[in-house]
Amino acid sequence: MNDVQEQGKFARIITTTLLSVQGLVSASTITSATIAAIVGQDITGNTNLAGIPGSVSQLGAAFSALIWSFVFERLGRRAGLTLGLSVGASGAALAAFSVMRGSFPLLLLGLAIMASAKASTDLGRFIAAEVNPPERRGRAVATVVLGGTLGSVLGPLLVDSSSASARGLGIEALSGPYAVAGLLLILSAIVAFLFLRPDPAKLAEQLAERYPNEKRDKASARTRAVIFKEPLVIAAIASMILGYAVMVMMMGITSLHMRQHAHSLRAISIVFSIHTLGMFAFSVFTGQLIDRWGRQKVIISGAIMLLASCLIAPLSTHFWPIALALFLLGLGWNFCYVGGSTLLSDQLSAAEKAATQGTNDMLIGLTSASVSALSGVLLFRIGYGGMGIFGAVLSGVLLLIMVGFGNRSKPPRVVLASD
């Protein structure tokens, strides 16, 4: 087996491991997100505060993303990811305890700590990108995101069963989902520790030797201020930020909207399963489109789906129209997120990735947190229909940004370095 074949073998092992970790963490995160607005309202008795738990989760992920990107750089990808998942598990345990105590401050603290797991795992898509060559990068990122399919199926369904189990034990029903979320994070930490070998950073360095335009040492690396002025970097970050903002706003408040219209917890969970299937189940298809069709066209398609979702969701309070809208919301997010992640990776050398990617995820989290914090107030002030219009406007802005870049974001053509 030559060096290229060996690198390909290790890249597949690493990508598969990240896929598994993503699946477990996604199930944990979605279990928590499904009940966030409900728990917030139940503990505080105030609808205006229903969006705060989701906002805190987003803020926790935002600020810790930059921290974990530097931890990954210092300790290595394997040690950094294992540590991030372990810290997240402790936060889930605190969140479960806070629900039993009826303490809103403890809940927010637990969710902020739990967000470390999501932040560190989300950086995994960039790990997959750095160990795979540019012509396979879209599929590699999409494969990791595909892990969310497990969460899309299992996460929301765990809410009902874990709540029933907690109730059977004589404790607060909604503490059960957080307890299960913590167990899933512990399992994901074990998987990362055992199978994320060799450390992806070393493999990325070897790959950079074969691709001259991927190699730039620390001395010649661009600063973030310079990088963030690049048109395609702006487009990539905008696609992730706006796509995430629209998705978080509509997804986070839909559970409360449905409950206000007499939908059962089971019906809400099924809608979330359909939504998260849209987010993750078609990732392999997305990756193939990105590598063959181009980054920009995929992101534009995603923006159109987000816009359609925001317009459809408020039209009816019945189950199926809401389910359709949430499916389109998830699929549109997938196109924007995977496409944007791949486009950003294309623009960076190995020496530029940690700081830039961490900052990108921090910006995503801060934007999403702001939207999440306002969601309860927006629902109270302008209603679900008004929120749909706001989401459609954001989707339209993204569409205009991407159309403005023409055909600049075609898959890169890379010439191998000569021996």
Secondary structure as UniProt FT lines:
FT   HELIX           3..44
FT   HELIX           47..49
FT   TURN            50..51
FT   HELIX           52..75
FT   HELIX           77..101
FT   HELIX           104..122
FT   HELIX           124..130
FT   HELIX           134..146
FT   HELIX           148..168
FT   TURN            169..170
FT   TURN            173..174
FT   HELIX           175..195
FT   HELIX           200..210
FT   HELIX           212..214
FT   HELIX           218..220
FT   HELIX           224..227
FT   TURN            228..229
FT   HELIX           231..260
FT   TURN            261..262
FT   HELIX           265..280
FT   TURN            281..282
FT   HELIX           283..293
FT   HELIX           295..312
FT   HELIX           313..315
FT   HELIX           319..346
FT   HELIX           350..381
FT   HELIX           383..403
FT   TURN            404..409
//
